[in-house]
């Protein structure tokens, strides 16, 4: 990674019509601690990929991730009118499986030995959250 590569990435994000990438900052200090996104937004089929990366270990206690996922899901379903979200993650990730389970993403697929992570090949889990399921669970009228 380089400063030049980061600048290219940043410029692609600002021009993108299919990605919403947000910086995650500590409210008290305004310190940058990660990024979150809705990407591969398909405006015709009304779906997107949801992702979150928290780089600062001090903030990996789960509460920050829950707040961010809550916000992203609301943006996806209430603000930009998507119908489906997809989350993809490595099976042995320490926190992501619990996070997607908390939000009731349903597992829809597994890619066996697909990704090299922590010195070995691991499965990649594909999950989906449908807006209608999210609305029912949260008593949100259509």
OpenMM code with the backbone's topology and positions (N, CA, C; nanometers):
from openmm import Vec3, app, unit

residues = "UNK UNK UNK UNK UNK UNK UNK UNK UNK UNK UNK UNK UNK UNK UNK UNK UNK UNK UNK UNK UNK UNK UNK UNK UNK UNK UNK UNK UNK UNK UNK UNK UNK UNK UNK UNK UNK UNK UNK UNK UNK UNK UNK UNK UNK UNK UNK UNK UNK UNK UNK UNK UNK UNK UNK UNK UNK UNK UNK UNK UNK UNK UNK UNK UNK UNK UNK UNK UNK UNK UNK UNK UNK UNK UNK UNK UNK UNK UNK UNK UNK UNK UNK UNK UNK UNK UNK UNK UNK UNK UNK UNK UNK UNK UNK UNK UNK UNK UNK UNK UNK UNK UNK UNK UNK UNK UNK UNK UNK UNK UNK UNK UNK UNK UNK UNK UNK UNK UNK UNK UNK UNK UNK UNK UNK UNK UNK UNK UNK UNK UNK UNK UNK UNK UNK UNK UNK UNK UNK UNK UNK UNK".split()
positions = [
    Vec3(0.0842, -0.1177, 0.0000),
    Vec3(0.0000, 0.0000, 0.0000),
    Vec3(0.0890, 0.1244, 0.0000),
    Vec3(0.0433, 0.2275, -0.0640),
    Vec3(0.1208, 0.3514, -0.0701),
    Vec3(0.0260, 0.4702, -0.0650),
    Vec3(0.0834, 0.5881, -0.0459),
    Vec3(0.0026, 0.7097, -0.0451),
    Vec3(-0.0667, 0.7284, -0.1798),
    Vec3(0.0063, 0.6992, -0.2865),
    Vec3(-0.0489, 0.7121, -0.4216),
    Vec3(-0.1655, 0.6140, -0.4430),
    Vec3(-0.1495, 0.4905, -0.3974),
    Vec3(-0.2565, 0.3905, -0.4107),
    Vec3(-0.3790, 0.4325, -0.3297),
    Vec3(-0.3571, 0.4881, -0.2117),
    Vec3(-0.4683, 0.5342, -0.1293),
    Vec3(-0.5429, 0.6493, -0.1965),
    Vec3(-0.4684, 0.7378, -0.2598),
    Vec3(-0.5310, 0.8507, -0.3295),
    Vec3(-0.6154, 0.8018, -0.4469),
    Vec3(-0.5653, 0.7044, -0.5213),
    Vec3(-0.6409, 0.6464, -0.6325),
    Vec3(-0.7690, 0.5811, -0.5796),
    Vec3(-0.7555, 0.5028, -0.4725),
    Vec3(-0.8712, 0.4376, -0.4100),
    Vec3(-0.9744, 0.5415, -0.3664),
    Vec3(-0.9290, 0.6465, -0.3002),
    Vec3(-1.0174, 0.7530, -0.2530),
    Vec3(-1.0922, 0.8177, -0.3692),
    Vec3(-1.0216, 0.8492, -0.4770),
    Vec3(-1.0851, 0.9121, -0.5931),
    Vec3(-1.1883, 0.8204, -0.6583),
    Vec3(-1.1618, 0.6897, -0.6597),
    Vec3(-1.2589, 0.5947, -0.7144),
    Vec3(-1.3856, 0.5914, -0.6280),
    Vec3(-1.3667, 0.5969, -0.4978),
    Vec3(-1.4811, 0.5939, -0.4057),
    Vec3(-1.5706, 0.7152, -0.4257),
    Vec3(-1.5098, 0.8334, -0.4368),
    Vec3(-1.5914, 0.9549, -0.4474),
    Vec3(-1.6727, 0.9560, -0.5761),
    Vec3(-1.6180, 0.8974, -0.6810),
    Vec3(-1.6874, 0.8966, -0.8094),
    Vec3(-1.7844, 0.7795, -0.8244),
    Vec3(-1.7768, 0.6830, -0.7366),
    Vec3(-1.8554, 0.5608, -0.7503),
    Vec3(-2.0042, 0.5861, -0.7301),
    Vec3(-2.0828, 0.5238, -0.8157),
    Vec3(-2.2287, 0.5264, -0.8014),
    Vec3(-2.2785, 0.3953, -0.7412),
    Vec3(-2.1838, 0.3040, -0.7109),
    Vec3(-2.2241, 0.1736, -0.6589),
    Vec3(-2.1605, 0.1411, -0.5235),
    Vec3(-2.1046, 0.2413, -0.4582),
    Vec3(-2.0441, 0.2192, -0.3266),
    Vec3(-2.0670, 0.3388, -0.2357),
    Vec3(-2.0909, 0.3074, -0.1102),
    Vec3(-2.0959, 0.4073, -0.0050),
    Vec3(-1.9919, 0.3632, 0.0976),
    Vec3(-1.8827, 0.4364, 0.1078),
    Vec3(-1.7754, 0.4023, 0.2004),
    Vec3(-1.7649, 0.5148, 0.3024),
    Vec3(-1.7731, 0.4771, 0.4300),
    Vec3(-1.7720, 0.5750, 0.5380),
    Vec3(-1.6566, 0.5490, 0.6335),
    Vec3(-1.5997, 0.6541, 0.6822),
    Vec3(-1.4958, 0.6447, 0.7835),
    Vec3(-1.5620, 0.6221, 0.9192),
    Vec3(-1.5009, 0.5384, 1.0015),
    Vec3(-1.5501, 0.5143, 1.1367),
    Vec3(-1.4569, 0.5879, 1.2319),
    Vec3(-1.5145, 0.6778, 1.3118),
    Vec3(-1.4347, 0.7597, 1.4031),
    Vec3(-1.4884, 0.7504, 1.5444),
    Vec3(-1.3997, 0.7634, 1.6415),
    Vec3(-1.4396, 0.7715, 1.7816),
    Vec3(-1.5114, 0.9049, 1.8019),
    Vec3(-1.6311, 0.9020, 1.8604),
    Vec3(-1.7099, 1.0240, 1.8779),
    Vec3(-1.6405, 1.1262, 1.9678),
    Vec3(-1.5720, 1.0778, 2.0707),
    Vec3(-1.5093, 1.1687, 2.1673),
    Vec3(-1.3819, 1.2331, 2.1137),
    Vec3(-1.3010, 1.1542, 2.0424),
    Vec3(-1.1693, 1.2043, 2.0006),
    Vec3(-1.1606, 1.2374, 1.8524),
    Vec3(-1.2581, 1.1942, 1.7747),
    Vec3(-1.2593, 1.2082, 1.6290),
    Vec3(-1.1468, 1.1271, 1.5636),
    Vec3(-1.0905, 1.0313, 1.6368),
    Vec3(-0.9841, 0.9458, 1.5840),
    Vec3(-1.0430, 0.8446, 1.4861),
    Vec3(-0.9773, 0.8299, 1.3701),
    Vec3(-1.0195, 0.7325, 1.2695),
    Vec3(-0.9851, 0.5926, 1.3207),
    Vec3(-1.0864, 0.5033, 1.3267),
    Vec3(-1.0619, 0.3688, 1.3782),
    Vec3(-1.0975, 0.2587, 1.2784),
    Vec3(-1.1582, 0.2955, 1.1662),
    Vec3(-1.1929, 0.1943, 1.0670),
    Vec3(-1.2756, 0.2502, 0.9541),
    Vec3(-1.3303, 0.1587, 0.8739),
    Vec3(-1.4176, 0.1958, 0.7620),
    Vec3(-1.5341, 0.0971, 0.7559),
    Vec3(-1.6435, 0.1442, 0.6990),
    Vec3(-1.7577, 0.0564, 0.6746),
    Vec3(-1.8123, 0.0911, 0.5371),
    Vec3(-1.8874, -0.0042, 0.4798),
    Vec3(-1.9342, 0.0233, 0.3442),
    Vec3(-2.0572, -0.0563, 0.3053),
    Vec3(-2.1272, -0.0005, 0.2103),
    Vec3(-2.2237, -0.0706, 0.1280),
    Vec3(-2.1618, -0.0643, -0.0114),
    Vec3(-2.1290, -0.1785, -0.0678),
    Vec3(-2.0614, -0.1788, -0.1973),
    Vec3(-2.1311, -0.2730, -0.2946),
    Vec3(-2.0879, -0.2656, -0.4176),
    Vec3(-2.1516, -0.3431, -0.5250),
    Vec3(-2.3028, -0.3208, -0.5235),
    Vec3(-2.3414, -0.1966, -0.4985),
    Vec3(-2.4846, -0.1644, -0.4945),
    Vec3(-2.5436, -0.1846, -0.6336),
    Vec3(-2.6450, -0.2676, -0.6405),
    Vec3(-2.7145, -0.2915, -0.7656),
    Vec3(-2.8501, -0.2222, -0.7556),
    Vec3(-2.8630, -0.1119, -0.8252),
    Vec3(-2.9831, -0.0291, -0.8141),
    Vec3(-3.1045, -0.0940, -0.8792),
    Vec3(-3.0841, -0.1808, -0.9762),
    Vec3(-3.1959, -0.2491, -1.0421),
    Vec3(-3.2489, -0.3606, -0.9524),
    Vec3(-3.1600, -0.4449, -0.9033),
    Vec3(-3.2007, -0.5596, -0.8215),
    Vec3(-3.2103, -0.5252, -0.6727),
    Vec3(-3.1647, -0.4032, -0.6372),
    Vec3(-3.1776, -0.3460, -0.5028),
    Vec3(-3.1088, -0.4307, -0.3955),
    Vec3(-2.9800, -0.4588, -0.4208),
    Vec3(-2.8999, -0.5314, -0.3230),
    Vec3(-2.7601, -0.4729, -0.3149),
    Vec3(-2.6870, -0.5119, -0.2090),
    Vec3(-2.5501, -0.4628, -0.1910),
    Vec3(-2.4754, -0.5542, -0.0949),
    Vec3(-2.3444, -0.5382, -0.0934),
    Vec3(-2.2587, -0.6043, 0.0041),
    Vec3(-2.2376, -0.5092, 0.1207),
    Vec3(-2.2380, -0.5625, 0.2414),
    Vec3(-2.2147, -0.4819, 0.3607),
    Vec3(-2.0829, -0.5265, 0.4226),
    Vec3(-2.0027, -0.4296, 0.4689),
    Vec3(-1.8725, -0.4647, 0.5254),
    Vec3(-1.8302, -0.3634, 0.6306),
    Vec3(-1.7447, -0.4115, 0.7192),
    Vec3(-1.6945, -0.3304, 0.8290),
    Vec3(-1.5539, -0.3773, 0.8634),
    Vec3(-1.4622, -0.2813, 0.8780),
    Vec3(-1.3261, -0.3122, 0.9216),
    Vec3(-1.2890, -0.2124, 1.0306),
    Vec3(-1.2579, -0.2645, 1.1475),
    Vec3(-1.2089, -0.1808, 1.2570),
    Vec3(-1.0625, -0.2165, 1.2770),
    Vec3(-0.9757, -0.1199, 1.2501),
    Vec3(-0.8326, -0.1462, 1.2553),
    Vec3(-0.7711, -0.1276, 1.3924),
    Vec3(-0.8306, -0.0451, 1.4746),
    Vec3(-0.7756, -0.0156, 1.6067),
    Vec3(-0.8279, -0.1183, 1.7072),
    Vec3(-0.7367, -0.1987, 1.7626),
    Vec3(-0.7758, -0.3076, 1.8531),
    Vec3(-0.8520, -0.2593, 1.9761),
    Vec3(-0.8272, -0.1379, 2.0175),
    Vec3(-0.8954, -0.0823, 2.1353),
    Vec3(-1.0471, -0.0794, 2.1166),
    Vec3(-1.0938, -0.0745, 1.9915),
    Vec3(-1.2365, -0.0593, 1.9624),
    Vec3(-1.3016, -0.1892, 1.9148),
    Vec3(-1.2311, -0.3000, 1.9282),
    Vec3(-1.2853, -0.4270, 1.8799),
    Vec3(-1.3641, -0.5011, 1.9873),
    Vec3(-1.4284, -0.4287, 2.0774),
    Vec3(-1.5043, -0.4913, 2.1855),
    Vec3(-1.6442, -0.5343, 2.1438),
    Vec3(-1.6856, -0.5045, 2.0246),
    Vec3(-1.8166, -0.5457, 1.9759),
    Vec3(-1.9207, -0.4361, 1.9740),
    Vec3(-1.9172, -0.3468, 2.0716),
    Vec3(-2.0192, -0.2417, 2.0775),
    Vec3(-2.0109, -0.1479, 1.9586),
    Vec3(-1.8902, -0.1143, 1.9190),
    Vec3(-1.8717, -0.0262, 1.8034),
    Vec3(-1.9249, -0.0946, 1.6783),
    Vec3(-1.8934, -0.2218, 1.6615),
    Vec3(-1.9392, -0.2958, 1.5441),
    Vec3(-2.0917, -0.3035, 1.5389),
    Vec3(-2.1549, -0.3255, 1.6527),
    Vec3(-2.3015, -0.3322, 1.6577),
    Vec3(-2.3618, -0.1978, 1.6170),
    Vec3(-2.3067, -0.0892, 1.6676),
    Vec3(-2.3573, 0.0439, 1.6324),
    Vec3(-2.3411, 0.0714, 1.4830),
    Vec3(-2.2265, 0.0345, 1.4285),
    Vec3(-2.2007, 0.0589, 1.2859),
    Vec3(-2.2937, -0.0256, 1.1986),
    Vec3(-2.3068, -0.1540, 1.2315),
    Vec3(-2.3941, -0.2407, 1.1517),
    Vec3(-2.5386, -0.1932, 1.1578),
    Vec3(-2.5833, -0.1503, 1.2749),
    Vec3(-2.7192, -0.0974, 1.2881),
    Vec3(-2.7394, 0.0205, 1.1937),
    Vec3(-2.6434, 0.1115, 1.1926),
    Vec3(-2.6517, 0.2295, 1.1073),
    Vec3(-2.6503, 0.1911, 0.9587),
    Vec3(-2.5587, 0.1026, 0.9194),
    Vec3(-2.5496, 0.0638, 0.7778),
    Vec3(-2.6767, -0.0061, 0.7294),
    Vec3(-2.7310, -0.0932, 0.8126),
    Vec3(-2.8535, -0.1640, 0.7741),
    Vec3(-2.9690, -0.0654, 0.7579),
    Vec3(-2.9804, 0.0297, 0.8493),
    Vec3(-3.0863, 0.1320, 0.8363),
    Vec3(-3.0681, 0.2141, 0.7095),
    Vec3(-2.9452, 0.2528, 0.6810),
    Vec3(-2.9192, 0.3286, 0.5579),
    Vec3(-2.9594, 0.2457, 0.4359),
    Vec3(-2.9193, 0.1191, 0.4352),
    Vec3(-2.9470, 0.0329, 0.3200),
    Vec3(-3.0967, 0.0150, 0.2974),
    Vec3(-3.1698, -0.0150, 0.4038),
    Vec3(-3.3108, -0.0491, 0.3884),
    Vec3(-3.4053, 0.0707, 0.3923),
    Vec3(-3.3728, 0.1710, 0.4714),
    Vec3(-3.4651, 0.2839, 0.4865),
    Vec3(-3.4295, 0.4033, 0.3981),
    Vec3(-3.3006, 0.4280, 0.3782),
    Vec3(-3.2606, 0.5475, 0.3026),
    Vec3(-3.2446, 0.5203, 0.1532),
    Vec3(-3.1789, 0.4089, 0.1191),
    Vec3(-3.1560, 0.3863, -0.0244),
    Vec3(-3.2408, 0.2722, -0.0805),
    Vec3(-3.3340, 0.2232, 0.0026),
    Vec3(-3.4404, 0.1354, -0.0443),
    Vec3(-3.3920, 0.0025, -0.1032),
    Vec3(-3.2905, -0.0566, -0.0417),
    Vec3(-3.2454, -0.1874, -0.0876),
    Vec3(-3.3350, -0.2964, -0.0298),
    Vec3(-3.3334, -0.4130, -0.0931),
    Vec3(-3.4131, -0.5267, -0.0478),
    Vec3(-3.3287, -0.6353, 0.0185),
    Vec3(-3.2014, -0.6437, -0.0184),
    Vec3(-3.1146, -0.7504, 0.0311),
    Vec3(-2.9736, -0.7003, 0.0572),
    Vec3(-2.9133, -0.7539, 0.1644),
    Vec3(-2.7733, -0.7286, 0.1938),
    Vec3(-2.7002, -0.8618, 0.2004),
    Vec3(-2.5771, -0.8616, 0.1533),
    Vec3(-2.4937, -0.9813, 0.1578),
    Vec3(-2.3694, -0.9506, 0.2397),
    Vec3(-2.3328, -1.0453, 0.3260),
    Vec3(-2.2086, -1.0355, 0.4015),
    Vec3(-2.1256, -1.1592, 0.3705),
    Vec3(-1.9980, -1.1390, 0.3433),
    Vec3(-1.9068, -1.2483, 0.3120),
    Vec3(-1.7892, -1.2376, 0.4072),
    Vec3(-1.7524, -1.3489, 0.4723),
    Vec3(-1.6440, -1.3448, 0.5697),
    Vec3(-1.5776, -1.4814, 0.5827),
    Vec3(-1.4547, -1.4807, 0.6344),
    Vec3(-1.3833, -1.6068, 0.6553),
    Vec3(-1.4407, -1.6770, 0.7782),
    Vec3(-1.4504, -1.8073, 0.7689),
    Vec3(-1.5191, -1.8862, 0.8717),
    Vec3(-1.4540, -1.8782, 1.0091),
    Vec3(-1.3235, -1.8584, 1.0144),
    Vec3(-1.2562, -1.8560, 1.1448),
    Vec3(-1.2274, -1.7142, 1.1951),
    Vec3(-1.2983, -1.6161, 1.1418),
    Vec3(-1.2805, -1.4790, 1.1914),
    Vec3(-1.3298, -1.4735, 1.3358),
    Vec3(-1.2579, -1.4037, 1.4232),
    Vec3(-1.2939, -1.4065, 1.5648),
    Vec3(-1.4266, -1.3394, 1.6009),
    Vec3(-1.4741, -1.2424, 1.5232),
    Vec3(-1.5952, -1.1695, 1.5647),
    Vec3(-1.7084, -1.1665, 1.4614),
    Vec3(-1.6789, -1.1733, 1.3347),
    Vec3(-1.7821, -1.1554, 1.2324),
    Vec3(-1.8963, -1.2568, 1.2410),
    Vec3(-1.8698, -1.3855, 1.2631),
    Vec3(-1.9835, -1.4786, 1.2719),
    Vec3(-2.0845, -1.4385, 1.3800),
    Vec3(-2.0369, -1.3956, 1.4940),
    Vec3(-2.1285, -1.3526, 1.6011),
    Vec3(-2.2058, -1.2281, 1.5609),
    Vec3(-2.1386, -1.1373, 1.4924),
    Vec3(-2.2037, -1.0129, 1.4515),
    Vec3(-2.3161, -1.0383, 1.3524),
    Vec3(-2.2902, -1.1178, 1.2489),
    Vec3(-2.3961, -1.1436, 1.1501),
    Vec3(-2.5092, -1.2264, 1.2112),
    Vec3(-2.4761, -1.3145, 1.3057),
    Vec3(-2.5815, -1.3896, 1.3750),
    Vec3(-2.6683, -1.2971, 1.4596),
    Vec3(-2.6068, -1.2004, 1.5253),
    Vec3(-2.6813, -1.1041, 1.6058),
    Vec3(-2.7863, -1.0311, 1.5222),
    Vec3(-2.7501, -0.9971, 1.3993),
    Vec3(-2.8417, -0.9249, 1.3102),
    Vec3(-2.9275, -1.0185, 1.2257),
    Vec3(-2.9182, -1.1482, 1.2521),
    Vec3(-3.0013, -1.2509, 1.1885),
    Vec3(-2.9794, -1.2647, 1.0384),
    Vec3(-2.8543, -1.2414, 0.9938),
    Vec3(-2.8200, -1.2764, 0.8560),
    Vec3(-2.8321, -1.4282, 0.8459),
    Vec3(-2.8816, -1.4783, 0.7353),
    Vec3(-2.8953, -1.6231, 0.7153),
    Vec3(-2.7846, -1.6723, 0.6232),
    Vec3(-2.7222, -1.7830, 0.6621),
    Vec3(-2.6179, -1.8403, 0.5781),
    Vec3(-2.6815, -1.8977, 0.4524),
    Vec3(-2.6269, -1.8579, 0.3365),
    Vec3(-2.6806, -1.9047, 0.2093),
    Vec3(-2.5772, -1.9790, 0.1253),
    Vec3(-2.4526, -1.9812, 0.1737),
    Vec3(-2.3513, -2.0523, 0.0975),
    Vec3(-2.2179, -2.0603, 0.1686),
    Vec3(-2.1346, -2.1533, 0.1196),
    Vec3(-1.9996, -2.1707, 0.1714),
    Vec3(-1.9074, -2.1960, 0.0526),
    Vec3(-1.7965, -2.1254, 0.0487),
    Vec3(-1.6922, -2.1518, -0.0494),
    Vec3(-1.5804, -2.2231, 0.0261),
    Vec3(-1.5594, -2.3495, -0.0028),
    Vec3(-1.4650, -2.4333, 0.0716),
    Vec3(-1.3200, -2.3976, 0.0393),
    Vec3(-1.2396, -2.3862, 0.1459),
    Vec3(-1.0950, -2.3608, 0.1329),
    Vec3(-1.0659, -2.2512, 0.0303),
    Vec3(-1.1334, -2.1412, 0.0440),
    Vec3(-1.1363, -2.0373, -0.0594),
    Vec3(-1.0390, -1.9231, -0.0359),
    Vec3(-1.0023, -1.8998, 0.0896),
    Vec3(-0.9272, -1.7794, 0.1237),
    Vec3(-0.8123, -1.8159, 0.2171),
    Vec3(-0.6936, -1.7605, 0.1912),
    Vec3(-0.5774, -1.7864, 0.2764),
    Vec3(-0.5771, -1.6848, 0.3895),
    Vec3(-0.5984, -1.7333, 0.5131),
    Vec3(-0.6140, -1.6460, 0.6295),
    Vec3(-0.5467, -1.7104, 0.7495),
    Vec3(-0.4605, -1.6361, 0.8159),
    Vec3(-0.3869, -1.6872, 0.9327),
    Vec3(-0.3137, -1.8177, 0.9009),
    Vec3(-0.2396, -1.8161, 0.7916),
    Vec3(-0.1509, -1.9267, 0.7524),
    Vec3(-0.2194, -2.0548, 0.7061),
    Vec3(-0.3460, -2.0482, 0.6702),
    Vec3(-0.4105, -2.1672, 0.6152),
    Vec3(-0.5298, -2.1262, 0.5295),
    Vec3(-0.5731, -2.2194, 0.4450),
    Vec3(-0.6919, -2.1943, 0.3636),
    Vec3(-0.8155, -2.2230, 0.4470),
    Vec3(-0.9105, -2.1304, 0.4424),
    Vec3(-1.0327, -2.1415, 0.5213),
    Vec3(-1.1550, -2.1218, 0.4318),
    Vec3(-1.2684, -2.1656, 0.4829),
    Vec3(-1.3944, -2.1479, 0.4110),
    Vec3(-1.4379, -2.0018, 0.4169),
    Vec3(-1.5099, -1.9603, 0.3170),
    Vec3(-1.5725, -1.8288, 0.3147),
    Vec3(-1.7227, -1.8514, 0.3276),
    Vec3(-1.7830, -1.7819, 0.4213),
    Vec3(-1.9254, -1.7942, 0.4493),
    Vec3(-1.9992, -1.6785, 0.3829),
    Vec3(-2.1081, -1.7091, 0.3157),
    Vec3(-2.1905, -1.6082, 0.2489),
    Vec3(-2.3248, -1.6028, 0.3223),
    Vec3(-2.3633, -1.4826, 0.3656),
    Vec3(-2.4886, -1.4663, 0.4374),
    Vec3(-2.5731, -1.3565, 0.3732),
    Vec3(-2.7022, -1.3583, 0.4035),
    Vec3(-2.7970, -1.2634, 0.3451),
    Vec3(-2.8918, -1.2128, 0.4526),
    Vec3(-2.9231, -1.0851, 0.4452),
    Vec3(-3.0284, -1.0258, 0.5277),
    Vec3(-3.1303, -0.9629, 0.4341),
    Vec3(-3.2539, -1.0087, 0.4433),
    Vec3(-3.3616, -0.9547, 0.3608),
    Vec3(-3.4322, -0.8438, 0.4380),
    Vec3(-3.4663, -0.7368, 0.3676),
    Vec3(-3.5334, -0.6238, 0.4312),
    Vec3(-3.6634, -0.6653, 0.4987),
    Vec3(-3.7427, -0.7495, 0.4340),
    Vec3(-3.8714, -0.7885, 0.4927),
    Vec3(-3.8513, -0.8619, 0.6257),
    Vec3(-3.7480, -0.9437, 0.6373),
    Vec3(-3.7193, -1.0116, 0.7645),
    Vec3(-3.6760, -0.9117, 0.8711),
    Vec3(-3.5910, -0.8177, 0.8313),
    Vec3(-3.5427, -0.7139, 0.9234),
    Vec3(-3.6598, -0.6283, 0.9729),
    Vec3(-3.7508, -0.5925, 0.8814),
    Vec3(-3.8673, -0.5114, 0.9193),
    Vec3(-3.9564, -0.5854, 1.0174),
    Vec3(-3.9830, -0.7113, 0.9922),
    Vec3(-4.0673, -0.7905, 1.0829),
    Vec3(-4.0055, -0.7970, 1.2224),
    Vec3(-3.8784, -0.8271, 1.2283),
    Vec3(-3.8099, -0.8393, 1.3570),
    Vec3(-3.8089, -0.7109, 1.4358),
    Vec3(-3.8060, -0.5988, 1.3661),
    Vec3(-3.7964, -0.4683, 1.4313),
    Vec3(-3.9289, -0.3925, 1.4325),
    Vec3(-4.0377, -0.4618, 1.3989),
    Vec3(-4.1720, -0.4014, 1.3977),
    Vec3(-4.1767, -0.2712, 1.3179),
    Vec3(-4.1180, -0.2761, 1.1980),
    Vec3(-4.1169, -0.1594, 1.1108),
    Vec3(-4.2201, -0.1810, 1.0016),
    Vec3(-4.3096, -0.0854, 0.9892),
    Vec3(-4.4128, -0.0944, 0.8852),
    Vec3(-4.3507, -0.0691, 0.7490),
    Vec3(-4.4066, -0.1367, 0.6491),
    Vec3(-4.3525, -0.1256, 0.5132),
    Vec3(-4.3775, 0.0070, 0.4513),
] * unit.nanometer
topology = app.Topology()
chain = topology.addChain("A")
for resn in residues:
    res = topology.addResidue(resn, chain)
    for name in ("N", "CA", "C"):
        topology.addAtom(name, app.Element.getBySymbol(name[0]), res)
